[in-house]
Amino acid sequence: MSAPPPSSVRARRTVRITIVLLFAAWLVDYADRLVINLVLPSIGEEFDLGRGQQGLVVSAFFLAYALCQIPGGLLADRFGARRVTCWALLSWSVFTALTGFAWSFAVLLVLRFAFGVAEGIFPPASMKVLVERTTPEERMGANGLIMSSNALAAVLTPLAVAPLIAVFGWRSAFFSTAALGVFVLAAVRMWLPAPLVGTDPETPAVRNGLRLMLREGVLWRFALMLFGYSTIMWGLTTWIPSYLHDERGIPLASAGALVAIPALASAIATVAGGRLVDRLGGHHRRIAVPAMTVAAIALPLMSYSASLTGFVLFATVAACAASLTYMPIFAVPLRGLDPRHVGVGSAVIVLGGQIAGMIAPPVMGVLADAFSFQVAFAFLVLGAVTVAVTSLVTPQDADSFRAALGVAHQPDPSSLTTEQT
């Protein structure tokens, strides 16, 4: 058997290194976001905050994060994905560390908003980094591995941070995660390989610029799917630690271990969803409808479970089922978008998820204060219904996606951007 050509070996090496580095960057990104959920009880006690105000601390981040998705995509398309990724890593590490110095509720809100701005430019840049260094056939599998870092961070963060908070206080958690961000920044700067050449087919029909993509409703439908998914996941990750601590009387370190169980199931399901949708060639409704049906059943059972075992079991089922849909939401757009517009196109979709993160935590906090945590968790069923219904009215493959973006439109040369990586 002859050896593979050097170009093939280099391409595989590029894919592997890119996956590892983006996995690490997303792991730190998500861990930095999750820390606030673990310290909410401590912050609430120190600053005398109700659950509604605690929810605002979380949503301040998501407000900025949502506002910066499309600008982040424009920056990645204009200045290059690698450069913007490094800007994001440096900036969010600085604001994470500064959060540890917050001395009031108002200062905390400002710092979390600034942190959201810094992290908000990262997702579209990350998507663009991946698209530039993979072929369409391997993209969803690679992205599934990368995005499983989010669920893994949900496993590791409470296990590592909860004991740290118990010993050194809540501020130490932000200093530690900021240091990790600086380490990953150095790794990305040193080792991220150059983009591959000629990995995507020509798709002139979708090269119509930002204005067309925002005007056509297809991207917003995918954004609505991510809104539903993120309503479930951010609702669970934000309030389960507080629920276990406040309602069940479980110490924070033990609560962190319990939170890790559904998070681990979610990590496995995220990878499985990416592999499955690759085999289906898109067709996300085949995954979304049954998975979100299971989640819609499990969430009320979790909410009203009398036993701790039942609560954790149904939370695990709900998180696992919802996470199966994460990669399928992105599968068709990442196959169908022109590589030069992946930054902005993916930003539109991610925006939907961040709006959910902005809305769900404070709404659930208000529901928990006014009624109960049971009502607050039952509210998440709306997210499952949103994903399932919207999946029925979105394009199911790359060709139909391009057609929905405006295949009849002629390319507008003035709208084209030049790659600068």
N, C-alpha and C positions, 0 to 999 in steps of 0.2 A: 504494500500500500504506500503510495507516495505521500510525502508530507504536505500539509496544507500550505497554500501560498502565504508569503510573509504578510500581505495585506489582510488576509483573513485572520491571521494570528493577532495582528495589531488591532483589528476591529473587535475581536473578542476580548482582548485585554482592555480596550477602551470602555467597553460595556461593563465589564466587571468592576473596574476602578470607579467608574461613574456611579454605579449602583451603591458601592460601599460608601463613597463620600456623601452622596445625597441621602443615604440611609442615616448616616451619622448626623448630618445637618438637620434633617427632619426630626430625628430623635431628640436633639437638644431643643429645637423649636417647640416641639410639643411638650416636652418636660417643663420648659420655662412657663408655658401657659397653664399647665396643670398644678404647679406649685401653689398658685393663688387659691385653688379649691381646697387644698389641704390646710392652708393657714387661715381660711375664713373664720372658723370659730375663735381662733386666737385674736385675729384682727377685730372681730366683732366685740370681744370682751375689752380689748385695750382702748378702742375708740368709741365704745358704747353704740354699736350699730345694730339696727334691726335687720331681718333677713332681706327685706326689700332693698335697703342700702347696701348690704353685702352683694346682692345681685347686681347692683349698679357698678360696683367695683369690677366685676367680671365683664359687664356689658360695655364699660368704657373702653376696654381693650378692643372688643369686637366692633364697636362703632368706627374707631380709627382703622382697624384691620379691613373692614368692609370698604371704607372710603378709598383705601390705597390699592385695592386690587387692580383696577383698570389702569391707574397711573403707574403701578408697578409693571404691568404688562407693556405699557408704552416705553418705560425706561429700559426694560429688557430688550425690546425690539429695536430701540434706538441706540443704546450704548453697549449692548452685549449681555448675554445671560450670566456669564462668569463674573463680570465686574459687578453687576447688580446683586448677585448672590453674596459676594464678599461684603459689599456695602451693608446689606441687611444683617449679616452675621455680626459684624462689628457693632452696628447701631443697637441691635436688640440686646446684645450682651452688656453694653453700657447702661441701658435703661433698666435691665434686670437688676444689675448691681445697685443702681440708684434707688430702686424700690425698697431695698433693705434699709434705707435711711429715712423713709417716709415718717413724718411726725404728726400728720393729721389726715382726716378723711379727704379733704380737698386736695392736699398734696398727693395723696394716693391716687385719686382720680386722674390728676394731671399726668402723673408718671405712667399709669397704666395706659392712658391714651397715647402718650409718646411711644411707649413700648409697642402698642398696636400699629402705629405708623411704621416703625422699624420692621416689624415682622410682616406687615401687609404687603410689602414689595417682594417678599421672598417666594410665595407659591408660584406666580407666573414665571419668574426667573428660573425657578427649579424645573418647572415643566419644560421650559425652552432648553435648558441644559440637557435634559433627558432626550428630547426629540432630536437635538443636534448630534447625539452620540449613540443612537440606536436606530435600527430599521423598524418599519411599521409592524412587521410580523412578530418581533420580540418585545415591542414597546409596552404592551399591557402586562405581560409577565414581569418585566423589569420594574414597571411602576408599581405593580402589586407588592413586590418585595420591598421597594423603597417605602411605600405608604404603610406597610405593616409596622414600620418604626413607630407610627403614632400609637398603635395599640400596645406595642412593646413598651413604649414610654409610659403608658397608662399602667403597665404592670410594675415597671422598675421604679418609677417616681415615688409612689406611696411607700414602697418597701424601703427605699433609701432615704427619703426626705422625712417621713414621719418620725423615725427615731432621732434624726438630727434636730427636728423641731423640739422634740421632748427634752433633749439635753441642752441645746444651745439657744432655743427660742426661734420664733418664726422668721426673723430677719436673716439668720444664717442660711436658710434655704435659698434665698435669692443670690447671696454671694457665691454659693457653691455652684449653682447652675450657670451663673455668668462666667465663671472660670472655664466650665466645659465649652461654652460658646467660643471663647477665645482660642481654645485648643483646636476645635473643629475648623475655625477660620484659617488657622495656620496650615492645617492639612489640605484644605481646598485650594489655597493659594499655591501650595507646593506641588500637589499631585494631580489636580484635575486635568485630564488629557484634552487635547485639541478636538474639535468636532470632526465627525466622519464626513466624507465627501460623497454626495450622490446617493443618499440613503432613502430618499422619498421620491415618489413619482410626481411628474408635473401635474398640477391641478389648477390650471389657469382660471377655471370657472369660479373659484372662491377667492381669487386675488382681487378683492374689491374694497379692501381697507376697513378701517375702524367704523366708519359711518354705516356701511352696509351691514356689518356684523351686529351692530347695536340695533339697527332698524328691523332686521329680520327677527321674528319671534322665536326661532328655533333654539338659539343659545339661551334665551331666558327660560325656556321650558326645562332645559337641563339644569339651569341654576335653581329652578323651583324644586327639582328632584333633590338637589344637594341641600336645599333649605330644609326639606322634610327629614332627610337623613341626619343632618346636623342638629336639628331640634331634639331628636332622640338622644344622640350621643353626648351633646353638651349639657342637656338636661340631666342625664345620668351622672356624668363625671363631675358636674358642678355640685350637685346636692346630695349624692349618696354619702360622701364622708360626713357632711353635717347631719344628715338623717341618722346615721349610725351613732354618731357622737351625742347628739341632742335627744333623740327619741329612744334609742336603744341603750344608751349609757355605756357605749363601748369606747375604751381609750383610743386615742388617735393612732397609736402604733398598730393596735389590733385592727382598727378600721382600715388602715392602709393595706394590711394583708388580705382582708376580705374584698376590698376594691380590686385587688390584683387578679382575682379569679375571673370575673367577667371580662376584664381587660385582656387576659391571656386568650380567652376564647375569641375575643374580637380580633386579636392579632392573627390567629390562625385563619379565621373566616375572611379577613381582608386579602390574604395571599390566595386562598381558595377561590374567592370571587374573581380575582384577576386572571387566574388560570382558566377558570370556567368560561368567562366571557371571551377569552382568546379562542377557545375551542368553538364557541358559538358564532364567532365572527361578528360580535356585537350583540344584537338581539337581547338587550338588557331586560326587556319585559319578562322574558322567560325566567329570569332570576328574581327580579324586583317584586313581581306580584306574589309568588308563593312565599318569598322570604319576609316581606312586610306583612303578609297575612299572619304568619307565625308571630312576628313582633307585636302586632296589634292585639293578639290574644294574650301573649305573655306579659305585656306591660300592666294591664289591670290586675292580673293574678299576682304580679310582684307587688303592686301598690297596696293591695288589701290582704297580703299574706300575714297570718298571725304569728308565724314562726320566723326566726332569723334564717334558718336553713332554707325555707321556702322563698324568702325574699331574695337571697343570694342566688338560688337556683333559677328562678324566673328572670332575675336581672341578667344572668349569664345567657339564658336562652334569647332574651330580647336583644342584648348587645351583639351576640353571635349572628342572629338572623339579620339585623340591620347592617352589620359590617359586610355581609355577603354582597350588598348592593353598592358599596362604595366605589370600587374599581369599575363595575359596569356603567356607572353614571358617566365616567370619563372616556370609556372605550371608543364609542363612535366619534365624538369630537376630536380626540387625539389622532384617530385614523383619517378623518376627513378634512381637518384644517390644514391650510398651507403652512409649511414650517415657519415661514416668515411672520405669520400672524398667530402662532401658538401662544405667545406671551399674552396678548390681549384677549384672544378667544378663551383661553383657560381662565383668565382673570374674571371674565364675565360669569363663568360657571361658579368659580370659587366664591364670588361675591354673595351668591345665594346662601352658601353655608355660613358665611360670616354674619349675614343679617340674622340668621337663626341664632347664632351665638350671642348676638346683641340683644335679641328679644327674649329667648327662652329663660335664661337665668333670672332676670328680675321678675318676669311674669310668674315663674314658679315660686320665687321668694314671696311675692305678694299672696299667691294662692296658699302657700304654706302658713303664712301669718294669719290670713283671713279665715281659712278653713282647716286644712291639715296637709301634711306631707302626702297622704294618700291621694287627695285631690290633685295635688301638684304633679305627682308622678303619672296619674291617669291622663293628665293633659297631653302627655307625649304621644298618645295614640293618634292624635291629629297629624303628627309627623309621618307615621307609618302610612296613613291613608293618603297623604299628599304624594309620597313617593310612588305608591302603587298606581294611583289614578294617573299621575303625570307620565309614568312610563308607558302608558297605553297611547299617548298622543305625541310621542317623540320619534324621530327617525331611528330605524333599527340597524342600519348599516351605513358605511361611509358614502356610498353613492347617493342614497336618499338624503343623507345629511347635506351633501354638497348641493343637491337640487334644492333643498329647503333654504339654503343660504343664498340662492339666486343664480342657478346655473344659466339662466337666460340672459343674465347681465353680461355685458362686455367688460373686460378689464379696464380699470381706470388708472392710467399710468401715474397720475398725480397722487394716487393713494398708496402707491407701493413704497415700501421702506427698504433700506439697504442694510444688510446684515453687518454688524460690527461686533465681533466677539473678541 
